[in-house]
Amino acid sequence: MTDDLVLRRQVCFALYAASRALTDVYRPILDEFGLTYPQYLVLLVLWERGDDAPTVSELGAALRLDSGTLSPLLKRLEAAGLVVRSRSARDERRVEVGLTADGAALRQRIGEVPARVARATGLTQAELVALRDSLTRVTETIHRQKEQ
């Protein structure tokens, strides 16, 4: 009989440790650009959306962050001149987040980050894709179950 209450057998701990290790890989790379990891995630969403500026709530939903966590991130990105927040022309209760010219231009300079991080993992591209897809499936399944 195996003991399931052993740390090394816990999926949660493996995910936690891997997440911390990966964040540690990102930190010095993103420091070169004056960004934190959460700020990088915000920029990824904005670059993906292009000219379609999301609202703060849409950005929070995409990143699974609440407004209390997201607002200080956006404030720092705005102070750095990378994003701008503005009231929606369609609904003044909503705040939209858009890229500045500097924020859009940063995409080109930061383009090598995913490859640098991938090399640090020691995994092949196929292994990384499979891992990402498995983790995405786990996350979506858990969120679906919570909504039921």
Secondary structure as GFF3:
##gff-version 3
##sequence-region A 1 148
A	DSSP	three_ten_helix	7	9	.	.	.	ID=ss1
A	DSSP	alpha_helix	11	31	.	.	.	ID=ss2
A	DSSP	alpha_helix	37	49	.	.	.	ID=ss3
A	DSSP	alpha_helix	56	63	.	.	.	ID=ss4
A	DSSP	alpha_helix	67	79	.	.	.	ID=ss5
A	DSSP	beta_strand	83	87	.	.	.	ID=ss6
A	DSSP	beta_strand	95	99	.	.	.	ID=ss7
A	DSSP	alpha_helix	101	109	.	.	.	ID=ss8
A	DSSP	alpha_helix	113	121	.	.	.	ID=ss9
A	DSSP	alpha_helix	125	147	.	.	.	ID=ss10
###
